[in-house]
Amino acid sequence: MATEAPAPVLELAVQGALLLIAGLCVLCAYRVVAGPTIPDRVVGLDAIATNVVAIAVLFAVLTGRPLFVTVSLVLAIIGFIATVTVAKFVVEGDIIE
């Protein structure tokens, strides 16, 4: 697969999006640390996982390396499984019955 350098406008937009998502990760980290309840913290962790997936995809667009898309898919699957597991633990108090 040929990798071409992105257009300057696309590169600038991707870099801006990376900065925005990094800022959102910091805000979500604050919610995880200072969240008043456990569900707030779980939602914060899920948002961080989603933001990391977006960062990996944007980095793939910026660098032209499709490997980061594969990494983002694996991260998305792990994040989904972790969120479902923690949500089940919060609701039922037991993961495996």
Backbone as JSON Lines, residues from 0, in Angstrom:
{"i":0,"aa":"M","n":[0.84,-1.17,0.0],"ca":[0.0,0.0,0.0],"c":[0.88,1.23,0.0]}
{"i":1,"aa":"A","n":[0.64,2.1,-0.95],"ca":[1.43,3.32,-1.05],"c":[1.02,4.29,0.04]}
{"i":2,"aa":"T","n":[2.01,4.87,0.64],"ca":[1.72,5.88,1.66],"c":[2.17,7.22,1.13]}
{"i":3,"aa":"E","n":[1.22,8.11,1.08],"ca":[1.5,9.45,0.6],"c":[1.37,10.43,1.76]}
{"i":4,"aa":"A","n":[2.09,11.49,1.68],"ca":[1.99,12.52,2.71],"c":[0.65,13.22,2.57]}
{"i":5,"aa":"P","n":[-0.04,13.48,3.71],"ca":[-1.33,14.16,3.61],"c":[-1.16,15.61,3.18]}
{"i":6,"aa":"A","n":[-2.23,16.15,2.62],"ca":[-2.23,17.55,2.2],"c":[-2.03,18.44,3.43]}
{"i":7,"aa":"P","n":[-1.46,19.63,3.23],"ca":[-1.2,20.5,4.39],"c":[-2.45,20.83,5.19]}
{"i":8,"aa":"V","n":[-3.59,21.01,4.53],"ca":[-4.82,21.32,5.26],"c":[-5.26,20.12,6.08]}
{"i":9,"aa":"L","n":[-5.18,18.93,5.48],"ca":[-5.55,17.71,6.22],"c":[-4.6,17.49,7.38]}
{"i":10,"aa":"E","n":[-3.32,17.72,7.16],"ca":[-2.34,17.54,8.23],"c":[-2.62,18.5,9.38]}
{"i":11,"aa":"L","n":[-2.94,19.74,9.06],"ca":[-3.25,20.72,10.11],"c":[-4.52,20.33,10.86]}
{"i":12,"aa":"A","n":[-5.53,19.86,10.13],"ca":[-6.79,19.44,10.78],"c":[-6.56,18.24,11.69]}
{"i":13,"aa":"V","n":[-5.76,17.29,11.24],"ca":[-5.5,16.1,12.06],"c":[-4.71,16.48,13.3]}
{"i":14,"aa":"Q","n":[-3.74,17.37,13.15],"ca":[-2.98,17.8,14.32],"c":[-3.86,18.55,15.32]}
{"i":15,"aa":"G","n":[-4.77,19.38,14.81],"ca":[-5.72,20.05,15.71],"c":[-6.63,19.08,16.42]}
{"i":16,"aa":"A","n":[-7.08,18.07,15.69],"ca":[-7.94,17.06,16.31],"c":[-7.17,16.26,17.36]}
{"i":17,"aa":"L","n":[-5.9,15.99,17.08],"ca":[-5.09,15.27,18.08],"c":[-4.96,16.09,19.36]}
{"i":18,"aa":"L","n":[-4.74,17.38,19.23],"ca":[-4.64,18.23,20.42],"c":[-5.96,18.28,21.17]}
{"i":19,"aa":"L","n":[-7.07,18.39,20.44],"ca":[-8.39,18.43,21.07],"c":[-8.67,17.13,21.83]}
{"i":20,"aa":"I","n":[-8.38,16.01,21.21],"ca":[-8.66,14.72,21.85],"c":[-7.73,14.51,23.04]}
{"i":21,"aa":"A","n":[-6.49,14.98,22.94],"ca":[-5.59,14.87,24.09],"c":[-6.13,15.68,25.27]}
{"i":22,"aa":"G","n":[-6.67,16.86,24.99],"ca":[-7.29,17.65,26.05],"c":[-8.5,16.96,26.65]}
{"i":23,"aa":"L","n":[-9.28,16.32,25.81],"ca":[-10.44,15.58,26.32],"c":[-10.0,14.42,27.2]}
{"i":24,"aa":"C","n":[-8.89,13.79,26.85],"ca":[-8.37,12.69,27.68],"c":[-8.01,13.21,29.08]}
{"i":25,"aa":"V","n":[-7.43,14.41,29.12],"ca":[-7.07,14.99,30.42],"c":[-8.34,15.26,31.24]}
{"i":26,"aa":"L","n":[-9.37,15.79,30.6],"ca":[-10.62,16.05,31.32],"c":[-11.26,14.75,31.8]}
{"i":27,"aa":"C","n":[-11.22,13.72,30.98],"ca":[-11.77,12.42,31.38],"c":[-10.95,11.83,32.52]}
{"i":28,"aa":"A","n":[-9.64,12.04,32.51],"ca":[-8.8,11.55,33.6],"c":[-9.18,12.23,34.91]}
{"i":29,"aa":"Y","n":[-9.51,13.52,34.83],"ca":[-9.98,14.21,36.03],"c":[-11.26,13.57,36.55]}
{"i":30,"aa":"R","n":[-12.18,13.2,35.65],"ca":[-13.43,12.57,36.07],"c":[-13.15,11.2,36.7]}
{"i":31,"aa":"V","n":[-12.16,10.49,36.17],"ca":[-11.82,9.18,36.74],"c":[-11.25,9.35,38.14]}
{"i":32,"aa":"V","n":[-10.42,10.34,38.34],"ca":[-9.79,10.53,39.65],"c":[-10.78,11.1,40.65]}
{"i":33,"aa":"A","n":[-11.54,12.12,40.26],"ca":[-12.41,12.83,41.2],"c":[-13.87,12.44,41.08]}
{"i":34,"aa":"G","n":[-14.17,11.43,40.3],"ca":[-15.58,11.06,40.12],"c":[-16.23,10.7,41.45]}
{"i":35,"aa":"P","n":[-17.39,11.24,41.71],"ca":[-18.0,10.96,43.01],"c":[-18.51,9.52,43.14]}
{"i":36,"aa":"T","n":[-18.87,8.9,42.04],"ca":[-19.38,7.53,42.12],"c":[-18.58,6.61,41.19]}
{"i":37,"aa":"I","n":[-18.73,5.33,41.41],"ca":[-18.02,4.36,40.56],"c":[-18.52,4.41,39.11]}
{"i":38,"aa":"P","n":[-19.83,4.51,38.86],"ca":[-20.25,4.62,37.45],"c":[-19.66,5.83,36.74]}
{"i":39,"aa":"D","n":[-19.47,6.95,37.43],"ca":[-18.81,8.11,36.81],"c":[-17.4,7.76,36.38]}
{"i":40,"aa":"R","n":[-16.7,7.04,37.23],"ca":[-15.33,6.65,36.89],"c":[-15.31,5.67,35.73]}
{"i":41,"aa":"V","n":[-16.27,4.75,35.68],"ca":[-16.33,3.79,34.58],"c":[-16.59,4.51,33.26]}
{"i":42,"aa":"V","n":[-17.49,5.46,33.28],"ca":[-17.78,6.22,32.06],"c":[-16.55,7.03,31.64]}
{"i":43,"aa":"G","n":[-15.82,7.57,32.61],"ca":[-14.58,8.29,32.3],"c":[-13.54,7.39,31.65]}
{"i":44,"aa":"L","n":[-13.39,6.18,32.18],"ca":[-12.44,5.23,31.59],"c":[-12.87,4.83,30.18]}
{"i":45,"aa":"D","n":[-14.17,4.64,29.99],"ca":[-14.66,4.29,28.66],"c":[-14.41,5.42,27.67]}
{"i":46,"aa":"A","n":[-14.61,6.64,28.12],"ca":[-14.34,7.8,27.24],"c":[-12.86,7.9,26.91]}
{"i":47,"aa":"I","n":[-11.99,7.6,27.88],"ca":[-10.55,7.63,27.61],"c":[-10.2,6.56,26.59]}
{"i":48,"aa":"A","n":[-10.78,5.37,26.72],"ca":[-10.5,4.3,25.75],"c":[-10.95,4.71,24.34]}
{"i":49,"aa":"T","n":[-12.1,5.33,24.26],"ca":[-12.59,5.79,22.96],"c":[-11.68,6.87,22.38]}
{"i":50,"aa":"N","n":[-11.22,7.77,23.24],"ca":[-10.32,8.83,22.77],"c":[-8.98,8.26,22.3]}
{"i":51,"aa":"V","n":[-8.49,7.23,22.98],"ca":[-7.22,6.62,22.56],"c":[-7.4,5.95,21.2]}
{"i":52,"aa":"V","n":[-8.55,5.34,20.97],"ca":[-8.83,4.75,19.66],"c":[-8.82,5.83,18.58]}
{"i":53,"aa":"A","n":[-9.45,6.96,18.89],"ca":[-9.47,8.07,17.92],"c":[-8.08,8.61,17.67]}
{"i":54,"aa":"I","n":[-7.27,8.69,18.72],"ca":[-5.89,9.16,18.54],"c":[-5.11,8.21,17.64]}
{"i":55,"aa":"A","n":[-5.29,6.91,17.82],"ca":[-4.58,5.93,16.98],"c":[-5.0,6.06,15.52]}
{"i":56,"aa":"V","n":[-6.28,6.26,15.28],"ca":[-6.75,6.39,13.89],"c":[-6.22,7.69,13.28]}
{"i":57,"aa":"L","n":[-6.27,8.77,14.03],"ca":[-5.75,10.04,13.51],"c":[-4.25,9.96,13.26]}
{"i":58,"aa":"F","n":[-3.54,9.24,14.11],"ca":[-2.11,9.07,13.91],"c":[-1.85,8.24,12.65]}
{"i":59,"aa":"A","n":[-2.71,7.27,12.39],"ca":[-2.59,6.48,11.15],"c":[-2.81,7.36,9.93]}
{"i":60,"aa":"V","n":[-3.76,8.26,10.01],"ca":[-4.01,9.18,8.9],"c":[-2.83,10.12,8.72]}
{"i":61,"aa":"L","n":[-2.29,10.6,9.82],"ca":[-1.18,11.56,9.76],"c":[0.09,10.94,9.22]}
{"i":62,"aa":"T","n":[0.39,9.71,9.62],"ca":[1.64,9.08,9.21],"c":[1.5,8.19,7.99]}
{"i":63,"aa":"G","n":[0.27,7.81,7.65],"ca":[0.06,6.93,6.51],"c":[0.4,5.48,6.79]}
{"i":64,"aa":"R","n":[0.43,5.1,8.07],"ca":[0.72,3.72,8.45],"c":[-0.57,3.02,8.87]}
{"i":65,"aa":"P","n":[-1.02,2.05,8.09],"ca":[-2.29,1.38,8.41],"c":[-2.21,0.48,9.64]}
{"i":66,"aa":"L","n":[-1.03,0.21,10.15],"ca":[-0.91,-0.63,11.34],"c":[-1.64,-0.02,12.53]}
{"i":67,"aa":"F","n":[-1.66,1.31,12.6],"ca":[-2.32,1.96,13.73],"c":[-3.83,1.78,13.69]}
{"i":68,"aa":"V","n":[-4.39,1.55,12.53],"ca":[-5.83,1.25,12.45],"c":[-6.11,-0.11,13.09]}
{"i":69,"aa":"T","n":[-5.24,-1.07,12.81],"ca":[-5.39,-2.38,13.43],"c":[-5.24,-2.28,14.94]}
{"i":70,"aa":"V","n":[-4.28,-1.51,15.38],"ca":[-4.08,-1.31,16.82],"c":[-5.32,-0.67,17.43]}
{"i":71,"aa":"S","n":[-5.91,0.28,16.73],"ca":[-7.1,0.95,17.27],"c":[-8.28,-0.02,17.36]}
{"i":72,"aa":"L","n":[-8.39,-0.94,16.41],"ca":[-9.47,-1.93,16.48],"c":[-9.3,-2.84,17.7]}
{"i":73,"aa":"V","n":[-8.07,-3.26,17.95],"ca":[-7.81,-4.1,19.12],"c":[-8.1,-3.33,20.4]}
{"i":74,"aa":"L","n":[-7.69,-2.07,20.44],"ca":[-7.97,-1.25,21.62],"c":[-9.47,-1.06,21.83]}
{"i":75,"aa":"A","n":[-10.21,-0.91,20.74],"ca":[-11.66,-0.75,20.86],"c":[-12.31,-2.01,21.41]}
{"i":76,"aa":"I","n":[-11.84,-3.16,20.96],"ca":[-12.4,-4.43,21.46],"c":[-12.08,-4.59,22.94]}
{"i":77,"aa":"I","n":[-10.83,-4.31,23.32],"ca":[-10.45,-4.44,24.73],"c":[-11.23,-3.44,25.59]}
{"i":78,"aa":"G","n":[-11.4,-2.24,25.11],"ca":[-12.17,-1.25,25.85],"c":[-13.62,-1.64,26.03]}
{"i":79,"aa":"F","n":[-14.21,-2.22,24.98],"ca":[-15.6,-2.66,25.09],"c":[-15.75,-3.78,26.1]}
{"i":80,"aa":"I","n":[-14.86,-4.76,26.03],"ca":[-14.94,-5.88,26.97],"c":[-14.72,-5.4,28.4]}
{"i":81,"aa":"A","n":[-13.78,-4.49,28.6],"ca":[-13.54,-3.97,29.94],"c":[-14.73,-3.19,30.46]}
{"i":82,"aa":"T","n":[-15.35,-2.4,29.6],"ca":[-16.52,-1.63,30.04],"c":[-17.68,-2.53,30.41]}
{"i":83,"aa":"V","n":[-17.94,-3.54,29.6],"ca":[-19.04,-4.47,29.9],"c":[-18.75,-5.23,31.2]}
{"i":84,"aa":"T","n":[-17.51,-5.63,31.39],"ca":[-17.15,-6.37,32.59],"c":[-17.32,-5.51,33.85]}
{"i":85,"aa":"V","n":[-16.83,-4.3,33.8],"ca":[-16.95,-3.42,34.97],"c":[-18.41,-3.06,35.21]}
{"i":86,"aa":"A","n":[-19.17,-2.82,34.16],"ca":[-20.59,-2.49,34.33],"c":[-21.33,-3.66,34.96]}
{"i":87,"aa":"K","n":[-21.01,-4.87,34.54],"ca":[-21.66,-6.04,35.14],"c":[-21.26,-6.18,36.6]}
{"i":88,"aa":"F","n":[-20.0,-5.89,36.91],"ca":[-19.56,-5.96,38.3],"c":[-20.26,-4.91,39.15]}
{"i":89,"aa":"V","n":[-20.43,-3.72,38.62],"ca":[-21.08,-2.65,39.38],"c":[-22.55,-2.98,39.63]}
{"i":90,"aa":"V","n":[-23.22,-3.54,38.63],"ca":[-24.65,-3.82,38.76],"c":[-24.91,-5.04,39.61]}
{"i":91,"aa":"E","n":[-24.19,-6.13,39.33],"ca":[-24.49,-7.4,39.99],"c":[-23.53,-7.75,41.11]}
{"i":92,"aa":"G","n":[-22.35,-7.13,41.15],"ca":[-21.39,-7.44,42.19],"c":[-20.6,-8.71,41.94]}
{"i":93,"aa":"D","n":[-20.86,-9.37,40.82],"ca":[-20.17,-10.6,40.48],"c":[-20.01,-10.65,38.97]}
{"i":94,"aa":"I","n":[-18.85,-11.1,38.5],"ca":[-18.62,-11.12,37.06],"c":[-18.98,-12.47,36.48]}
{"i":95,"aa":"I","n":[-18.5,-13.54,37.11],"ca":[-18.77,-14.9,36.63],"c":[-19.74,-15.57,37.58]}
{"i":96,"aa":"E","n":[-20.84,-16.04,37.04],"ca":[-21.84,-16.69,37.89],"c":[-21.67,-18.19,37.87]}
